Amino acid sequence: MDNITSKQFDSVTAECKQIFMTKMKDYGTAWRILRTPSLTDQIYIKANRIRSIEEKGTAKVDEGVKPEFIGIINYSVMALIQLELGVAEKEKMESEIVEKLYDKYVKEAKDLMENKNHDYGEAWRNMRISSLTDIILMKLLRVKQIEDNDGKTFISEGLDANYFDIFNYAAFALIKLEGTKKINS
């Protein structure tokens, strides 16, 4: 795999983690009480806002799409943690444990990304950010359908695989946004 992609992935996910860990200092681990469908809906809200901004060309709330893609990654990690541990009766979780779990899922997402990039030849680099947004929304609709089927699938990948794909498409969008920013600077 391209070493540049690996470094770019590490850079964007490090920024996501820094925001995640800082917010945890403010809010604790209140998200631990959320069921995965609630996290899916949070990711959907973020992806839908991105699409709305892409279609309208402007945003009334001056934050842009980058924080939304970061939120998609961080909510995807929360969902993966919830799938592994289940919903907590008490939301309190030690930050060291959360950080280890966060790192575990980033590593798994990166491993998956590297394997798929090998097979697909980094096709995502030729995609538009709006297409990445659409794919994230499609994956979310798939997740909602799986959730509505009580997590059962007949032939398709499960919830975790879709959350990993959502994570990676958001990471690709952040990499592309960083590249656009450097070109325009």
Backbone hydrogen bonds in HBPLUS format (Angstrom, degrees):
<---DONOR---> <-ACCEPTOR-->    atom                        ^
c    i                          cat <-CA-CA->   ^        H-A-AA   ^      H-
h    n   atom  resd res      DA  || num        DHA   H-A  angle D-A-AA Bond
n    s   type  num  typ     dist DA aas  dist angle  dist       angle   num
A0006-SER N   A0002-ASP O   3.26 MM   4  6.66 157.6  2.31 147.4 153.3     1
A0007-LYS N   A0003-ASN O   3.01 MM   4  6.28 160.4  2.05 149.2 153.5     2
A0008-GLN N   A0004-ILE O   2.86 MM   4  6.09 160.7  1.89 154.0 159.9     3
A0009-PHE N   A0005-THR O   2.81 MM   4  5.94 161.1  1.84 153.5 158.6     4
A0010-ASP N   A0006-SER O   2.96 MM   4  6.17 162.7  1.99 147.1 152.0     5
A0011-SER N   A0007-LYS O   2.92 MM   4  6.11 151.6  2.00 144.6 152.6     6
A0012-VAL N   A0008-GLN O   2.99 MM   4  6.28 168.5  2.01 156.6 157.7     7
A0013-THR N   A0009-PHE O   2.94 MM   4  6.05 163.5  1.96 154.8 160.1     8
A0014-ALA N   A0010-ASP O   2.92 MM   4  5.88 143.9  2.05 138.3 147.8     9
A0015-GLU N   A0011-SER O   3.17 MM   4  6.43 152.6  2.24 143.7 150.2    10
A0016-CYS N   A0012-VAL O   3.06 MM   4  6.34 155.8  2.12 143.0 149.7    11
A0017-LYS N   A0013-THR O   2.88 MM   4  6.07 159.9  1.92 145.8 151.1    12
A0018-GLN N   A0014-ALA O   2.94 MM   4  6.11 158.0  1.99 145.4 151.5    13
A0019-ILE N   A0015-GLU O   3.10 MM   4  6.35 159.8  2.15 149.4 153.8    14
A0020-PHE N   A0016-CYS O   2.89 MM   4  6.11 160.8  1.92 150.6 156.7    15
A0021-MET N   A0017-LYS O   2.81 MM   4  6.00 171.0  1.82 161.8 162.4    16
A0022-THR N   A0018-GLN O   3.01 MM   4  6.08 153.1  2.08 142.1 149.8    17
A0023-LYS N   A0019-ILE O   2.89 MM   4  6.04 162.0  1.92 151.5 156.4    18
A0024-MET N   A0020-PHE O   2.96 MM   4  6.18 141.4  2.11 141.0 152.3    19
A0025-LYS N   A0021-MET O   3.27 MM   4  6.60 136.3  2.48 134.8 144.4    20
A0025-LYS N   A0022-THR O   3.05 MM   3  5.22 130.4  2.31  98.0 110.9    21
A0026-ASP N   A0023-LYS O   3.00 MM   3  5.02 123.1  2.33  94.5 109.4    22
A0027-TYR N   A0023-LYS O   2.78 MM   4  6.01 167.0  1.79 161.6 164.6    23
A0028-GLY N   A0024-MET O   2.65 MM   4  4.51 139.9  1.80 125.0 132.4    24
A0032-ARG N   A0029-THR O   2.91 MM   3  5.72 168.4  1.93 125.2 129.1    25
A0033-ILE N   A0030-ALA O   3.29 MM   3  6.27 177.0  2.29 126.8 127.6    26
A0034-LEU N   A0031-TRP O   2.97 MM   3  5.42 162.0  2.00 116.8 122.7    27
A0088-ALA N   A0032-ARG O   3.00 MM  56  5.50 172.4  2.01 146.8 146.2    28
A0038-SER N   A0035-ARG O   2.96 MM   3  5.46 130.7  2.21 113.1 125.8    29
A0039-LEU N   A0035-ARG O   3.26 MM   4  6.72 149.7  2.36 146.9 155.7    30
A0039-LEU N   A0036-THR O   3.02 MM   3  4.96 116.5  2.44  96.0 111.9    31
A0040-THR N   A0036-THR O   2.81 MM   4  6.08 157.5  1.86 157.7 164.6    32
A0041-ASP N   A0037-PRO O   2.96 MM   4  6.18 153.9  2.03 140.6 147.1    33
A0042-GLN N   A0038-SER O   3.02 MM   4  6.32 145.8  2.14 139.2 148.4    34
A0043-ILE N   A0039-LEU O   2.97 MM   4  6.29 158.9  2.01 152.6 157.4    35
A0044-TYR N   A0040-THR O   2.86 MM   4  6.13 155.3  1.92 147.5 155.4    36
A0045-ILE N   A0041-ASP O   2.92 MM   4  6.16 156.9  1.98 147.8 152.7    37
A0046-LYS N   A0042-GLN O   3.21 MM   4  6.50 159.6  2.25 146.1 150.5    38
A0047-ALA N   A0043-ILE O   2.90 MM   4  6.18 167.0  1.92 158.2 161.6    39
A0048-ASN N   A0044-TYR O   2.76 MM   4  5.85 160.9  1.79 155.4 161.1    40
A0049-ARG N   A0045-ILE O   2.98 MM   4  6.14 151.1  2.07 143.2 150.6    41
A0050-ILE N   A0046-LYS O   3.05 MM   4  6.36 157.0  2.10 147.9 153.9    42
A0051-ARG N   A0047-ALA O   3.01 MM   4  6.31 163.3  2.04 150.0 154.0    43
A0052-SER N   A0048-ASN O   2.90 MM   4  6.11 156.2  1.96 146.4 153.3    44
A0053-ILE N   A0049-ARG O   2.92 MM   4  6.17 159.9  1.96 153.0 157.6    45
A0054-GLU N   A0050-ILE O   2.86 MM   4  6.13 159.2  1.90 152.6 159.1    46
A0055-GLU N   A0051-ARG O   2.90 MM   4  6.11 155.2  1.96 149.8 156.0    47
A0056-LYS N   A0052-SER O   2.89 MM   4  6.04 159.3  1.93 150.0 155.9    48
A0057-GLY N   A0053-ILE O   2.71 MM   4  5.46 143.5  1.84 144.2 153.1    49
A0063-GLU N   A0061-VAL O   2.76 MM   2  5.80 131.1  2.00 115.2  99.4    50
A0068-GLU N   A0065-VAL O   2.98 MM   3  5.16 124.9  2.29 103.3 118.5    51
A0069-PHE N   A0065-VAL O   3.03 MM   4  6.41 154.3  2.10 159.1 166.6    52
A0070-ILE N   A0066-LYS O   3.01 MM   4  6.29 159.7  2.05 156.6 162.7    53
A0071-GLY N   A0067-PRO O   2.91 MM   4  6.06 153.0  1.98 137.4 145.0    54
A0072-ILE N   A0068-GLU O   2.88 MM   4  6.18 147.6  1.99 144.1 153.0    55
A0073-ILE N   A0069-PHE O   3.09 MM   4  6.42 158.1  2.14 147.9 152.3    56
A0074-ASN N   A0070-ILE O   2.95 MM   4  6.26 167.9  1.96 155.3 158.5    57
A0075-TYR N   A0071-GLY O   2.80 MM   4  5.91 163.7  1.82 154.3 158.6    58
A0076-SER N   A0072-ILE O   2.95 MM   4  6.00 145.4  2.07 139.6 149.4    59
A0077-VAL N   A0073-ILE O   3.03 MM   4  6.38 151.0  2.12 149.2 156.5    60
A0078-MET N   A0074-ASN O   3.04 MM   4  6.34 159.3  2.09 144.7 150.3    61
A0079-ALA N   A0075-TYR O   2.89 MM   4  6.13 156.1  1.95 145.7 151.9    62
A0080-LEU N   A0076-SER O   2.95 MM   4  6.22 156.7  2.00 147.6 153.6    63
A0081-ILE N   A0077-VAL O   2.91 MM   4  6.18 156.5  1.97 153.5 160.0    64
A0082-GLN N   A0078-MET O   2.86 MM   4  6.13 158.6  1.91 150.1 156.4    65
A0083-LEU N   A0079-ALA O   2.84 MM   4  6.11 152.7  1.92 148.6 156.3    66
A0084-GLU N   A0080-LEU O   3.09 MM   4  6.31 149.8  2.18 140.8 148.3    67
A0085-LEU N   A0081-ILE O   2.80 MM   4  6.00 173.1  1.80 162.5 163.9    68
A0086-GLY N   A0082-GLN O   2.63 MM   4  4.76 145.2  1.75 131.3 140.5    69
A0097-ILE N   A0094-GLU O   3.08 MM   3  5.44 123.4  2.41 105.4 118.6    70
A0098-VAL N   A0094-GLU O   3.09 MM   4  6.45 162.6  2.12 154.3 159.4    71
A0099-GLU N   A0095-SER O   2.83 MM   4  5.97 160.1  1.87 147.6 153.3    72
A0100-LYS N   A0096-GLU O   3.05 MM   4  6.25 155.7  2.11 141.3 147.4    73
A0101-LEU N   A0097-ILE O   2.99 MM   4  6.26 160.4  2.02 151.0 156.3    74
A0102-TYR N   A0098-VAL O   2.78 MM   4  6.00 159.8  1.82 153.6 159.9    75
A0103-ASP N   A0099-GLU O   2.89 MM   4  6.11 168.8  1.90 151.8 154.3    76
A0104-LYS N   A0100-LYS O   2.91 MM   4  6.08 152.1  1.98 143.5 151.8    77
A0105-TYR N   A0101-LEU O   3.03 MM   4  6.31 161.7  2.07 155.0 157.7    78
A0106-VAL N   A0102-TYR O   2.95 MM   4  6.24 153.0  2.03 152.8 161.2    79
A0107-LYS N   A0103-ASP O   2.93 MM   4  6.10 160.3  1.97 148.6 153.9    80
A0108-GLU N   A0104-LYS O   2.98 MM   4  6.28 158.1  2.03 146.8 153.0    81
A0109-ALA N   A0105-TYR O   2.89 MM   4  6.00 155.8  1.95 142.2 149.0    82
A0110-LYS N   A0106-VAL O   2.84 MM   4  6.05 156.0  1.90 148.5 155.4    83
A0111-ASP N   A0107-LYS O   2.85 MM   4  6.08 162.4  1.88 153.1 157.8    84
A0112-LEU N   A0108-GLU O   3.02 MM   4  6.19 161.8  2.05 145.7 150.4    85
A0113-MET N   A0109-ALA O   2.85 MM   4  6.06 159.8  1.89 147.1 153.4    86
A0114-GLU N   A0110-LYS O   2.82 MM   4  6.04 163.4  1.84 156.2 159.9    87
A0115-ASN N   A0111-ASP O   3.03 MM   4  6.27 159.5  2.07 148.6 153.8    88
A0116-LYS N   A0112-LEU O   2.89 MM   4  6.13 165.5  1.91 156.5 160.6    89
A0117-ASN N   A0113-MET O   2.75 MM   4  5.88 157.6  1.80 151.9 158.9    90
A0118-HIS N   A0114-GLU O   3.02 MM   4  6.16 149.3  2.11 140.7 148.4    91
A0119-ASP N   A0115-ASN O   3.19 MM   4  6.50 157.3  2.24 144.3 149.4    92
A0120-TYR N   A0116-LYS O   2.73 MM   4  5.85 162.1  1.76 158.5 163.9    93
A0121-GLY N   A0117-ASN O   2.79 MM   4  5.22 123.2  2.11 136.3 143.3    94
A0125-ARG N   A0122-GLU O   3.07 MM   3  5.91 161.6  2.10 123.5 127.8    95
A0126-ASN N   A0123-ALA O   2.96 MM   3  5.71 157.6  2.01 122.6 128.6    96
A0127-MET N   A0124-TRP O   3.04 MM   3  5.04 162.1  2.07 106.5 111.3    97
A0131-SER N   A0128-ARG O   3.04 MM   3  5.20 128.8  2.31  99.0 112.1    98
A0132-LEU N   A0128-ARG O   3.18 MM   4  6.63 151.5  2.27 146.6 154.3    99
A0133-THR N   A0129-ILE O   2.93 MM   4  6.27 153.8  2.00 151.1 158.5   100
A0134-ASP N   A0130-SER O   2.99 MM   4  6.25 156.2  2.05 141.5 147.6   101
A0135-ILE N   A0131-SER O   2.93 MM   4  6.18 156.6  1.99 149.1 155.0   102
A0136-ILE N   A0132-LEU O   2.97 MM   4  6.22 156.0  2.03 147.0 153.6   103
A0137-LEU N   A0133-THR O   2.96 MM   4  6.29 160.4  2.00 152.0 157.2   104
A0138-MET N   A0134-ASP O   2.86 MM   4  6.15 155.3  1.92 148.2 155.5   105
A0139-LYS N   A0135-ILE O   2.84 MM   4  6.08 163.2  1.87 152.5 156.7   106
A0140-LEU N   A0136-ILE O   2.92 MM   4  6.19 150.8  2.01 147.2 155.7   107
A0141-LEU N   A0137-LEU O   2.99 MM   4  6.32 150.3  2.08 146.7 154.2   108
A0142-ARG N   A0138-MET O   2.97 MM   4  6.34 149.9  2.07 147.7 156.5   109
A0143-VAL N   A0139-LYS O   2.87 MM   4  6.20 155.5  1.93 148.1 154.9   110
A0144-LYS N   A0140-LEU O   2.86 MM   4  6.13 160.1  1.90 149.9 155.1   111
A0145-GLN N   A0141-LEU O   3.03 MM   4  6.24 153.3  2.10 141.6 148.5   112
A0146-ILE N   A0142-ARG O   2.91 MM   4  6.23 159.5  1.95 152.8 158.5   113
A0147-GLU N   A0143-VAL O   2.79 MM   4  6.05 160.8  1.83 154.7 160.5   114
A0148-ASP N   A0144-LYS O   2.83 MM   4  6.05 152.9  1.90 144.9 152.7   115
A0149-ASN N   A0145-GLN O   2.98 MM   4  6.25 127.3  2.27 136.8 150.8   116
A0149-ASN N   A0146-ILE O   3.03 MM   3  4.95 133.3  2.25  93.7 107.3   117
A0151-GLY N   A0146-ILE O   2.76 MM   5  4.97 150.3  1.85 147.4 147.0   118
A0150-ASP N   A0147-GLU O   3.01 MM   3  5.06 141.1  2.16 116.0 114.2   119
A0152-LYS N   A0149-ASN O   3.12 MM   3  5.58 166.8  2.14 116.0 119.8   120
A0162-ASN N   A0158-GLY O   3.35 MM   4  6.67 155.8  2.41 148.3 154.7   121
A0162-ASN N   A0159-LEU O   3.09 MM   3  5.27 117.7  2.50 100.3 115.4   122
A0163-TYR N   A0159-LEU O   2.94 MM   4  6.28 157.8  1.99 157.8 164.6   123
A0164-PHE N   A0160-ASP O   2.93 MM   4  6.20 156.5  1.99 152.7 159.1   124
A0165-ASP N   A0161-ALA O   3.00 MM   4  6.26 154.8  2.06 142.7 149.5   125
A0166-ILE N   A0162-ASN O   2.88 MM   4  6.11 161.5  1.92 151.0 156.0   126
A0167-PHE N   A0163-TYR O   2.89 MM   4  6.06 161.4  1.93 147.0 152.3   127
A0168-ASN N   A0164-PHE O   2.93 MM   4  6.21 164.4  1.95 151.4 154.7   128
A0169-TYR N   A0165-ASP O   2.85 MM   4  6.10 163.0  1.88 157.2 161.5   129
A0170-ALA N   A0166-ILE O   3.02 MM   4  6.18 156.7  2.07 150.1 156.3   130
A0171-ALA N   A0167-PHE O   2.92 MM   4  6.24 149.8  2.01 146.6 156.1   131
A0172-PHE N   A0168-ASN O   2.87 MM   4  6.15 155.8  1.93 149.8 156.0   132
A0173-ALA N   A0169-TYR O   3.00 MM   4  6.26 154.3  2.07 141.9 148.8   133
A0174-LEU N   A0170-ALA O   2.95 MM   4  6.27 156.8  2.01 148.1 154.1   134
A0175-ILE N   A0171-ALA O   2.90 MM   4  6.18 156.7  1.95 150.5 157.0   135
A0176-LYS N   A0172-PHE O   2.88 MM   4  6.14 161.7  1.91 152.2 157.1   136
A0177-LEU N   A0173-ALA O   2.79 MM   4  6.04 155.6  1.85 149.6 157.0   137
A0178-GLU N   A0174-LEU O   2.90 MM   4  6.11 156.0  1.96 148.1 154.1   138
A0179-GLY N   A0175-ILE O   2.97 MM   4  6.25 155.4  2.03 147.4 154.2   139
A0180-THR N   A0176-LYS O   2.89 MM   4  6.14 153.6  1.96 148.9 156.1   140
A0181-LYS N   A0177-LEU O   2.93 MM   4  6.11 153.9  2.00 145.3 152.5   141
A0182-LYS N   A0178-GLU O   3.00 MM   4  6.26 156.1  2.05 148.6 154.2   142
A0183-ILE N   A0179-GLY O   3.03 MM   4  6.20 152.1  2.11 143.3 150.9   143
A0184-ASN N   A0180-THR O   2.94 MM   4  6.11 154.4  2.00 147.4 154.2   144
A0185-SER N   A0181-LYS O   3.01 MM   4  6.06 117.8  2.42 136.4 151.2   145
